Amino acid sequence: MTGTGSDPGTPAAPRTPGGPLRVALVGYGLAGSVFHAPLIAATEGLALDTVVTSNPERQEQARAEFGDGLRFAATPDDLWARADELDLIVIASPNKTHVSIATAALKAGLPVVVDKPLAGTAAEARELASLADERGLLLSVFQNRRWDNDFLTLRKLLAEGELGDAWRFESRFERWRPQPKGGWRESGDPAEIGGLLYDLGSHVVDQALVLFGPATSVYAESDIRRPGAETDDDTFIAITHESGVRSHLYVSATTAQLGPRFRVLGSQAGYVKYGLDPQEAALREGKRPTDTDEEWGVEPESLWGRVGAGESPLTGGGRPEPTLPGAYPEYYAAVAAALRGGGPNPVTALEAAAALDVLEAARRSAAEGVVVSL
C-alpha cells in the first residue's frame, strides 16, 4: 500500500512484500470481465485473487479463464473480514455502488481502484480523496482512455509542437445503436448514474482536461432521441479552458454517420483521426496483452490519422501520422508500481473530481440552457 489518495505520499509496506499483490475484483459484468480482470492478470506483480459476484454463470466464466485457484465472494462485505489477505480492491460494479464500496474498502485499510465515474458528484469524489489521504491509501480511477492509441499520438504531437498553439479540440465518441439495450446504464433513475453524459462523457472530458488544462466554463446540449430511451443518448459538451483552448465533445448512441474521433486545430496544422482504439475490441474477442502472436494495441497504417493544413485529409491533405500503440496495460503497471512505492498514482481522485465538476456543469447547462462558469 502507499499513501497516494490524491498525491504521491510515503509508501507503506504491501501485505505481500515477497510476492504478487493480491487483487479482489468487485463485479464481473462488462467492465470487470472485459477490461479489469484480463489487464490485472496480465500485469507483472499483480495476481487476481478474488472475484466478487453471486452469479454462478459469471463465476464459471471467470474460473474458466483464470483457473480453479480463483476465489469468489458473494458480496463486497465478505471481503472486509479477510482484508489482511488482500492488497488491492478493484471496483467494477454499477456506478451507484462506487462510493459506498470504495468507502468501505478504504475503512478496511485497503487501496482502491474504481472504474469511472468515481462518483455521482464532485463533492463525493473529494470526500473519498480525503478519506484515502487520511488512511494513507491509494485511491485511483480507471480512466483507461488516457492510454488509447489516438490519445497517446495526440499528446506526442502537442508535446513536439507539431500543431503550433492548439486552438480547438473536437472529440467524438459516437455509436449507432438505434434501439436501447436496457440495463442500468440506460436507466432513467438518477440514482443509477446512467446515461452517456456520465458514461462516455467521463472519458472525453477527462481527456480534454488532461490535454488542455482546467475548465473555466461549460455549455451543453443533452437529448433523449430514441423511442423508449430513458436517459441521455445524444449529448454535446463545449468547454472553455483556462489555456484558451475550446473543446467540443460529442457522445452519442444515435449517430448514423460517424465523425472523426479527433479533430484538433492549431496555429500551424491540424490533426484528424478516424476510428476507435483497437484494444477494447481485442479484449472483447478474448485476445490478451500477453499474447505473442501479434503486437498489442497496434492498428493498420490505413487507419493512421493525418497532420496538415489547408486541405481535407479525405482528399489527401497532410501527411500520415503513425499511430502509437494503445497501452491499457500501462495503467495497472503504474498502479502496481505506486503500491510498491515506485511511482505516482496514475489517475487521482482529485483529477476525477475535476472532470465531475465539468459533468455536473454540463448537466445543469443542458437542463437550464445556460453557460455555467466554474
C-alpha positions as CSV (number, residue, x, y, z in Angstrom):
1,M,0.0,0.0,0.0
2,T,1.1,3.6,-0.4
3,G,-0.2,7.0,0.7
4,T,-1.4,8.2,-2.7
5,G,-5.0,9.0,-2.3
6,S,-4.6,12.3,-4.2
7,D,-0.9,12.8,-4.4
8,P,2.1,10.6,-4.0
9,G,3.0,10.0,-0.4
10,T,5.1,7.9,1.9
11,P,4.7,4.2,0.9
12,A,3.5,1.7,3.4
13,A,4.7,-1.9,3.1
14,P,2.5,-4.2,1.0
15,R,0.9,-7.2,2.8
16,T,2.7,-9.5,0.3
17,P,6.2,-8.0,0.1
18,G,7.7,-11.1,-1.4
19,G,5.1,-12.0,-4.0
20,P,2.5,-10.5,-6.2
21,L,-0.1,-8.1,-4.8
22,R,-3.4,-9.9,-4.3
23,V,-6.4,-8.2,-6.0
24,A,-10.1,-8.6,-5.3
25,L,-12.3,-7.5,-8.2
26,V,-15.8,-6.4,-7.4
27,G,-18.1,-7.0,-10.3
28,Y,-17.8,-9.3,-13.3
29,G,-20.0,-7.7,-15.9
30,L,-18.7,-5.9,-18.9
31,A,-16.2,-3.7,-17.1
32,G,-14.9,-6.5,-14.8
33,S,-14.7,-9.3,-17.3
34,V,-13.6,-7.5,-20.4
35,F,-11.3,-4.8,-19.0
36,H,-10.2,-5.2,-15.5
37,A,-9.7,-9.0,-15.0
38,P,-7.6,-9.5,-18.1
39,L,-5.5,-6.5,-17.5
40,I,-4.9,-7.3,-13.8
41,A,-3.9,-10.9,-14.8
42,A,-1.5,-9.6,-17.4
43,T,0.3,-7.2,-15.0
44,E,3.5,-8.4,-13.5
45,G,3.4,-8.0,-9.7
46,L,-0.4,-8.4,-9.5
47,A,-2.5,-11.5,-9.0
48,L,-6.2,-11.8,-9.4
49,D,-7.2,-13.5,-6.1
50,T,-10.9,-13.0,-5.7
51,V,-13.9,-12.1,-7.9
52,V,-17.0,-10.7,-6.2
53,T,-20.1,-12.0,-8.0
54,S,-23.0,-14.1,-6.9
55,N,-23.9,-15.1,-10.4
56,P,-23.0,-18.7,-11.0
57,E,-22.5,-18.3,-14.7
58,R,-20.1,-15.4,-14.2
59,Q,-18.2,-17.4,-11.6
60,E,-17.8,-20.2,-14.1
61,Q,-16.7,-17.8,-16.8
62,A,-14.0,-16.3,-14.5
63,R,-12.9,-19.8,-13.3
64,A,-12.6,-21.0,-16.9
65,E,-10.2,-18.1,-17.8
66,F,-8.2,-17.7,-14.6
67,G,-8.1,-21.1,-13.1
68,D,-9.5,-23.1,-10.2
69,G,-7.4,-21.3,-7.7
70,L,-9.5,-18.1,-8.2
71,R,-11.7,-17.4,-5.1
72,F,-15.2,-15.9,-5.1
73,A,-17.2,-13.8,-2.7
74,A,-21.0,-13.1,-3.0
75,T,-20.8,-9.5,-1.8
76,P,-18.1,-6.9,-1.1
77,D,-18.9,-7.1,2.6
78,D,-17.5,-10.7,2.5
79,L,-14.1,-9.2,1.8
80,W,-13.6,-7.0,4.8
81,A,-13.3,-9.8,7.3
82,R,-10.2,-11.1,5.4
83,A,-8.8,-7.7,4.4
84,D,-5.4,-8.8,5.6
85,E,-5.3,-11.4,2.8
86,L,-5.7,-8.7,0.1
87,D,-3.6,-5.8,-1.2
88,L,-6.0,-4.0,-3.6
89,I,-9.7,-3.7,-4.2
90,V,-10.9,-3.0,-7.8
91,I,-14.5,-1.8,-8.1
92,A,-16.1,-2.6,-11.4
93,S,-19.7,-2.8,-10.2
94,P,-22.6,-0.5,-11.2
95,N,-22.0,3.2,-10.9
96,K,-24.4,3.7,-8.0
97,T,-22.3,1.4,-5.8
98,H,-18.9,3.0,-6.4
99,V,-18.9,5.4,-3.4
100,S,-20.2,3.0,-0.8
101,I,-17.9,0.2,-1.7
102,A,-14.8,2.4,-2.0
103,T,-15.6,3.9,1.4
104,A,-15.9,0.5,3.0
105,A,-12.7,-0.7,1.4
106,L,-10.7,2.3,2.5
107,K,-12.1,2.0,6.0
108,A,-11.0,-1.6,5.9
109,G,-7.4,-0.4,5.2
110,L,-7.3,-1.4,1.5
111,P,-6.1,0.6,-1.5
112,V,-8.7,1.0,-4.2
113,V,-9.1,1.3,-8.0
114,V,-12.6,2.5,-9.1
115,D,-13.9,2.4,-12.6
116,K,-15.1,5.7,-14.0
117,P,-17.1,7.6,-13.0
118,L,-15.6,7.6,-9.5
119,A,-18.8,9.1,-8.0
120,G,-22.1,10.8,-8.9
121,T,-20.8,14.2,-7.8
122,A,-17.5,16.0,-7.4
123,A,-18.2,16.5,-3.7
124,E,-18.4,12.7,-3.2
125,A,-15.2,12.3,-5.1
126,R,-13.4,14.8,-3.0
127,E,-14.7,13.2,0.2
128,L,-13.3,9.8,-1.0
129,A,-9.9,11.5,-1.8
130,S,-9.8,13.0,1.7
131,L,-10.6,9.6,3.3
132,A,-7.8,7.9,1.2
133,D,-5.4,10.6,2.3
134,E,-6.3,10.2,5.9
135,R,-5.7,6.5,5.7
136,G,-2.6,6.8,3.7
137,L,-4.0,4.6,0.9
138,L,-4.0,4.7,-2.8
139,L,-7.3,5.7,-4.5
140,S,-7.1,5.6,-8.2
141,V,-9.6,5.9,-11.1
142,F,-9.6,3.7,-14.1
143,Q,-9.5,6.2,-16.9
144,N,-8.2,3.7,-19.5
145,R,-8.8,6.1,-22.4
146,R,-5.7,8.0,-21.4
147,W,-3.9,5.0,-22.9
148,D,-5.8,4.9,-26.2
149,N,-3.6,4.9,-29.3
150,D,-5.0,8.2,-30.7
151,F,-4.8,10.0,-27.4
152,L,-1.1,9.0,-26.9
153,T,-0.4,10.1,-30.5
154,L,-2.1,13.4,-30.0
155,R,-0.2,14.0,-26.8
156,K,3.1,13.4,-28.6
157,L,2.1,15.8,-31.4
158,L,1.2,18.5,-28.9
159,A,4.4,18.0,-26.9
160,E,6.5,18.2,-30.0
161,G,4.8,21.4,-31.2
162,E,3.7,19.8,-34.5
163,L,0.4,21.7,-34.5
164,G,1.6,25.0,-33.1
165,D,-0.7,26.5,-30.5
166,A,-3.8,24.4,-30.0
167,W,-6.9,26.4,-30.6
168,R,-9.8,23.9,-30.9
169,F,-10.2,20.3,-29.9
170,E,-13.0,18.2,-31.3
171,S,-13.5,14.7,-29.7
172,R,-16.3,12.3,-30.7
173,F,-17.3,9.0,-29.0
174,E,-20.1,8.1,-31.3
175,R,-22.1,4.9,-31.9
176,W,-25.1,3.8,-34.0
177,R,-27.4,2.0,-31.6
178,P,-31.0,2.9,-32.7
179,Q,-32.5,0.5,-30.2
180,P,-31.9,0.9,-26.5
181,K,-30.2,-2.1,-24.9
182,G,-31.7,-1.5,-21.5
183,G,-30.0,-2.2,-18.2
184,W,-28.8,0.2,-15.5
185,R,-26.6,2.2,-17.9
186,E,-29.7,3.3,-19.8
187,S,-31.9,3.7,-16.8
188,G,-33.8,6.9,-16.2
189,D,-33.4,6.6,-12.4
190,P,-30.9,9.3,-11.3
191,A,-29.6,7.0,-8.6
192,E,-28.2,4.7,-11.2
193,I,-25.9,7.5,-12.6
194,G,-26.6,6.2,-16.1
195,G,-26.7,8.0,-19.5
196,L,-24.0,8.9,-21.9
197,L,-23.0,12.1,-20.1
198,Y,-21.5,10.1,-17.2
199,D,-20.6,7.1,-19.3
200,L,-18.7,8.1,-22.4
201,G,-18.7,11.7,-21.2
202,S,-16.4,10.7,-18.4
203,H,-13.8,9.7,-21.0
204,V,-14.0,12.6,-23.4
205,V,-14.0,15.2,-20.6
206,D,-11.1,13.6,-18.8
207,Q,-9.1,13.5,-22.0
208,A,-9.8,17.2,-22.7
209,L,-8.7,18.3,-19.2
210,V,-5.5,16.2,-19.4
211,L,-4.6,17.7,-22.7
212,F,-5.6,21.4,-22.2
213,G,-6.0,22.0,-18.5
214,P,-8.8,23.2,-16.2
215,A,-12.1,24.4,-17.5
216,T,-13.5,27.9,-16.9
217,S,-16.9,27.5,-18.4
218,V,-19.2,24.7,-19.8
219,Y,-22.1,24.7,-22.2
220,A,-24.0,21.5,-23.1
221,E,-26.9,20.1,-25.1
222,S,-28.4,16.8,-24.0
223,D,-31.2,14.9,-25.6
224,I,-33.1,11.6,-25.4
225,R,-33.6,10.7,-29.0
226,R,-34.5,7.0,-29.3
227,P,-38.1,5.7,-28.7
228,G,-38.2,4.0,-25.3
229,A,-34.9,5.6,-24.1
230,E,-35.0,6.9,-20.5
231,T,-31.8,8.9,-20.3
232,D,-29.5,11.0,-22.5
233,D,-28.3,9.2,-25.6
234,D,-27.1,12.3,-27.6
235,T,-25.0,14.9,-25.8
236,F,-22.7,17.7,-26.8
237,I,-20.3,19.5,-24.3
238,A,-18.4,22.7,-25.0
239,I,-15.6,23.6,-22.6
240,T,-13.6,26.8,-22.5
241,H,-10.2,26.0,-20.9
242,E,-8.1,28.4,-18.8
243,S,-5.5,27.9,-21.5
244,G,-7.8,29.5,-24.1
245,V,-8.4,26.2,-26.0
246,R,-12.0,25.4,-26.7
247,S,-13.1,21.7,-26.6
248,H,-16.2,20.5,-28.4
249,L,-17.1,17.0,-27.2
250,Y,-19.7,14.7,-28.6
251,V,-21.1,11.4,-27.1
252,S,-23.9,9.7,-28.9
253,A,-25.7,6.4,-29.5
254,T,-27.7,7.9,-32.4
255,T,-25.0,8.8,-34.9
256,A,-25.9,7.2,-38.3
257,Q,-22.7,8.6,-39.9
258,L,-19.7,8.6,-37.5
259,G,-17.4,11.7,-37.5
260,P,-13.7,11.7,-36.8
261,R,-12.6,10.5,-33.3
262,F,-10.3,13.6,-33.0
263,R,-10.0,16.8,-35.0
264,V,-7.5,19.2,-33.4
265,L,-6.8,22.6,-34.9
266,G,-3.8,24.6,-34.1
267,S,-1.9,27.7,-35.4
268,Q,0.3,25.7,-37.7
269,A,-1.5,22.5,-38.5
270,G,-4.4,20.2,-37.6
271,Y,-4.6,16.5,-36.8
272,V,-7.6,14.4,-37.9
273,K,-8.1,10.8,-36.8
274,Y,-10.9,8.4,-37.5
275,G,-11.7,5.1,-35.8
276,L,-11.6,3.8,-32.3
277,D,-8.6,2.4,-30.5
278,P,-8.5,-1.4,-31.1
279,Q,-7.8,-2.6,-27.6
280,E,-11.5,-2.8,-26.4
281,A,-12.4,-4.9,-29.5
282,A,-9.4,-7.1,-28.9
283,L,-10.3,-7.7,-25.2
284,R,-13.9,-8.5,-26.2
285,E,-12.6,-11.1,-28.7
286,G,-10.6,-12.8,-25.9
287,K,-7.2,-11.5,-27.0
288,R,-4.8,-10.6,-24.2
289,P,-1.8,-8.3,-23.9
290,T,0.3,-11.3,-23.1
291,D,-0.5,-13.0,-26.4
292,T,2.7,-13.3,-28.6
293,D,1.1,-13.8,-32.0
294,E,0.6,-10.1,-32.6
295,E,1.6,-6.7,-31.2
296,W,-0.8,-5.3,-28.6
297,G,-2.7,-2.1,-29.4
298,V,-1.3,-1.7,-32.9
299,E,-3.6,-0.6,-35.7
300,P,-3.0,-0.9,-39.5
301,E,-1.5,2.0,-41.4
302,S,-4.8,2.5,-43.3
303,L,-6.3,3.9,-40.0
304,W,-3.5,6.4,-39.2
305,G,-4.5,10.0,-38.8
306,R,-3.2,12.9,-40.9
307,V,-1.4,16.1,-40.0
308,G,-1.5,19.1,-42.3
309,A,-3.1,22.4,-43.2
310,G,-5.3,23.8,-45.9
311,E,-6.9,20.7,-47.2
312,S,-9.2,17.9,-46.0
313,P,-7.5,14.7,-45.0
314,L,-10.2,12.8,-47.0
315,T,-8.9,14.3,-50.2
316,G,-5.2,13.6,-49.5
317,G,-4.3,16.7,-47.5
318,G,-1.5,16.4,-45.0
319,R,0.8,13.6,-44.2
320,P,0.0,10.3,-42.5
321,E,0.9,10.3,-38.8
322,P,1.9,6.8,-37.4
323,T,-0.5,6.0,-34.6
324,L,1.3,4.9,-31.4
325,P,0.3,1.6,-30.0
326,G,-2.5,1.7,-27.4
327,A,-1.3,0.8,-24.0
328,Y,-4.0,-0.1,-21.5
329,P,-1.6,-2.5,-19.6
330,E,0.4,0.6,-18.5
331,Y,-2.4,1.7,-16.2
332,Y,-2.2,-1.4,-13.9
333,A,1.6,-1.5,-14.2
334,A,1.5,2.1,-12.8
335,V,-0.9,1.0,-10.0
336,A,1.4,-1.8,-9.1
337,A,4.4,0.5,-9.0
338,A,2.6,3.0,-6.8
339,L,1.6,0.3,-4.4
340,R,5.2,-0.8,-4.2
341,G,6.4,2.8,-3.6
342,G,7.9,3.2,-7.1
343,G,5.7,5.7,-8.8
344,P,2.8,8.1,-8.6
345,N,-0.9,7.3,-8.7
346,P,-1.7,7.2,-12.5
347,V,-5.2,8.8,-12.1
348,T,-6.0,10.6,-8.9
349,A,-9.4,11.1,-7.3
350,L,-8.9,14.8,-7.4
351,E,-8.5,14.6,-11.2
352,A,-11.7,12.6,-11.3
353,A,-13.4,15.3,-9.2
354,A,-12.3,18.0,-11.7
355,A,-13.9,16.0,-14.5
356,L,-17.1,15.6,-12.4
357,D,-17.2,19.4,-11.9
358,V,-17.5,19.6,-15.7
359,L,-20.1,16.8,-16.0
360,E,-22.2,18.4,-13.3
361,A,-21.9,21.8,-15.0
362,A,-22.9,20.2,-18.3
363,R,-26.0,18.6,-16.8
364,R,-27.0,21.9,-15.4
365,S,-26.3,23.8,-18.6
366,A,-28.4,21.3,-20.7
367,A,-31.3,21.5,-18.3
368,E,-31.3,25.3,-17.9
369,G,-30.0,26.4,-21.3
370,V,-27.2,28.4,-19.8
371,V,-23.4,28.7,-19.8
372,V,-22.0,27.5,-16.5
373,S,-18.9,29.2,-15.1
374,L,-16.5,27.1,-13.0
